[in-house]
Amino acid sequence: QKPDAANPTNRVEGYLLYFDDITMALTLLDEFEDCYIDPPLYEREVMQVGPRDTLAWVYVYAKHDRLTQPGARLVANGRWQDFDAPSDA
């Protein structure tokens, strides 16, 4: 689902990166994002991002059913860096 300012619950902030060797970069990023495990943790999708609707590969959480389970928490502002995860202590 394309992020939009009118619906902040589907907006996520991230980074737009450019690579000289996209094949190598995607291979490494797919491994980092656990796209190769079964079932995968993330899936790579093409989306329009940013103020200019740039087409980009985006990693999307693949276990959608877990997002509605008890304990799942919304990052309301879309900035994962601001997420205050509960501590184990």
C-alpha positions in Angstrom: 0.0 0.0 0.0 1.4 3.3 -1.0 2.2 5.6 1.9 0.3 8.8 2.0 0.2 11.9 4.2 -3.6 11.6 4.7 -3.3 8.2 6.3 -0.2 8.2 8.6 -0.8 4.6 9.7 0.6 3.4 6.3 3.5 5.8 6.2 7.0 4.6 7.0 10.2 6.6 6.9 13.4 5.1 5.6 16.4 5.7 3.4 16.6 5.9 -0.4 19.9 4.4 -1.5 21.5 4.2 -4.9 24.0 1.5 -5.9 26.4 1.1 -8.9 25.9 -2.7 -8.8 22.2 -3.2 -8.1 22.3 -7.0 -8.6 25.0 -7.4 -5.9 23.3 -4.9 -3.6 19.9 -6.6 -3.8 21.5 -10.0 -3.2 23.2 -8.8 0.0 20.2 -6.8 1.1 17.9 -9.8 0.5 20.1 -11.9 2.7 20.3 -9.2 5.4 16.5 -8.9 5.4 15.9 -12.7 5.6 14.2 -12.9 2.3 15.7 -16.4 1.7 14.3 -18.1 4.8 11.1 -20.1 4.6 8.8 -18.3 5.3 10.7 -15.1 4.6 10.8 -12.3 7.3 10.6 -9.6 4.6 9.6 -9.4 1.0 11.0 -7.0 -1.6 8.5 -5.0 -3.6 8.6 -2.1 -6.0 6.9 1.0 -4.7 6.7 4.7 -5.4 8.5 6.6 -2.6 9.4 10.1 -1.6 8.1 13.5 -2.7 8.8 12.7 -6.4 7.2 9.2 -6.3 10.6 7.6 -7.2 10.3 3.9 -8.0 12.3 1.9 -5.5 12.7 -1.6 -4.1 11.2 -1.6 -0.6 11.4 -4.4 2.1 8.0 -5.1 3.5 7.3 -7.3 6.6 6.1 -10.6 5.3 4.3 -12.0 8.3 1.2 -9.8 8.0 -1.0 -11.9 10.3 1.4 -11.1 13.2 0.6 -7.4 12.9 -2.9 -8.0 14.4 -1.8 -10.3 17.2 -1.5 -9.3 20.9 1.7 -7.5 21.6 2.0 -6.0 18.1 2.7 -2.3 18.4 2.1 0.4 15.9 4.9 2.9 15.2 2.4 5.8 14.9 4.7 8.4 13.4 6.3 5.9 10.9 9.8 6.5 12.2 11.2 3.1 13.3 14.1 5.0 14.9 11.7 6.6 17.4 10.1 3.2 18.4 10.4 2.6 22.1 10.6 -1.1 22.4 9.8 -2.7 25.7 12.9 -3.7 27.6 13.5 -7.3 28.7 14.4 -6.2 32.2 
